[in-house]
């Protein structure tokens, strides 16, 4: 076995002995390399009491190197490959997880946020290239029609603009984001919390096959690994840290989706949140997140997302504005005169000038201007508002209508 | 005529000569008092060129003092009263408007944000007392069913907790907020942009009568004044500055409601925004406001509003959380064991300990605990998940269900 092959085998074995993200293991690998770290742990030489116990317990179920070798064979049969930091396609951005520290950690899983030791990948794109320009779109499984619509639009719009969509594999928002990206013919990446041969949930098996055909299925766990609960949280750090930003579309009050956004915040990525009706339980978590994290950005669509993650000066969202009306360009005097005109009938220039608080000479000049703009008509008995005409925007815009719009 | 009566008449006359909020007039009144200011302006002695022209133009339509005297008589017949800073019921908070300066002013109306010279009031509550603990609820006229529901709930909830609801008189959100407050039997104040004898819009005339019966109808303009367009913006500064905070419920991209919130921000009041579906045109303005003003607070209901405007330590909103589950109280080892149990069937303690990565002695201890919590059952062939039972919350909460929730 070559040194390279030994290293790869050791990384797989280490991921089996202790869950991905374990800081003590990552530190050892950084210092000693994977092979020496594996030897040290198997010899009972772990510097960390908890890790020592875990390795000993796990080892009673099998020989770590043998388990790893079997996993590699199984991956081969699956058409999946192992990707390690030694490979060219390793996604450099996940190294940023080494500085991810969540505050107020009470569960061990929230503290074990070290970078991955390896990835299992199905699909033909190089992993690093796929994640280079990527945005995560995550959210509730029990999504509403509203949330699924928004997630599909985001997935479609991002992929259409050559951004890679990244999400988990769950029903609801995750699946909708992938489907949107697939429908645009773009690139989408599903990061799973179990072996690539165990589609979870089963109902998304067809979706996973479509993703693997044109995008990537990715996992830190070897073939055969089960989707145990803490693995979703461990996986979430990769979704947050492997992308430039995370968008949460819907989340209930107690949701894993906001856990991903939380990791994005503390990994110095952009955390983005799509609001929803305050009457929807599926938007409670998103609104709480916006209230709790001033750094989180409210986004309402692809343009806003691109504004956050896009390079400065490009991909900027236009400010939402109503249509420009001719009256918008008027100065204060012309505006005052327009607004002083009666809704019905005409008014002489003297009275009009007094009502508007401008002198008569100015009034005459401004009224000519208003006539030119077809906002006002001159009649025998004075000046009157122009009759409402169908505007080009298909909506009549009369002064009477606008007079109550502020 | 007493000196007091002369002062009152002069304030009314000044409001007729130049629109409320005019800074030059307010500065003169602060320095010279209302009577001397009126004399100065009528003598053509205005220090401000624009004000000079306006006063001269307006004066061609009548004698300012005579117009004011007539307005006072008309108010008397209406059952309305004039309130000035000399009255005990003057709302002290509006004085804060003297420091309100909007940035990037291009329209004159955005610069003229001085405190009011007087108010016309219909209703029996003292104005200052009514506004002491008040929150503004404003929004789109073309509100959706969603927005009207939220505004009604806010109006009801605030008034029920002895907060005064303040709004304009428009259809949509304004009317819904008032109706909610009225339905709770609480206090609501409508601030109009025209004379109190000219209900605008007419369709709300019945609502205005109900408001005057138990709350207050308020305006800076004398009886007979028309609802000219700029008056709504002038009025908005009073809604923003007279309350502790302003909540915007729905607003299109180009909306007067966000103008009120903008004034709240720059008057150092709390600006609050209720989000909505990103697919709704009526929430575009609210979302843009949240994006534009980091100081604006996203609120989803009365509890959040009270948290912002309530006194420190009282009226605090609880953080939205899902129900506590027994598994929430488990330590890492117990949780790992619970999650390592197969979905169906039992597993021996040795295999279970290896899967969970804990030693066998710890496993046995934690499994007893899990048995006590009725999360796990001991069987002849090992340990198994407890069968799903209807929980007290009417929803089965099994480990299998929770294992995919992160």
Interface residues (C-beta under 8 A of the other chain):
Chain A: X18 X19 X53 X54 X56 X57 X58 X59 X60 X61 X107 X108 X109 X141 X146 X149 X150 X170 X200 X201 X227 X228 X229 X230 X232 X233 X236 X252 X253 X254 X256 X259 X274 X275 X276 X277 X278 X279 X283 X284 X285 X287 X288 X290 X291 X294 X297 X298 X300 X301 X304 X319 X320 X321 X322 X332 X335 X336 X339 X340 X350 X351 X353 X354 X355 X356 X357 X358 X359 X360 X362 X399 X402 X403 X404 X405 X406
Chain B: X18 X19 X53 X54 X55 X56 X57 X58 X59 X60 X61 X107 X108 X109 X141 X146 X149 X150 X170 X200 X201 X227 X228 X229 X230 X232 X233 X236 X252 X253 X254 X256 X259 X274 X275 X276 X277 X278 X279 X283 X284 X285 X287 X288 X290 X291 X294 X297 X298 X300 X301 X304 X319 X320 X321 X322 X332 X335 X336 X339 X340 X350 X351 X353 X354 X355 X356 X357 X358 X359 X360 X362 X402 X403 X404 X405 X406
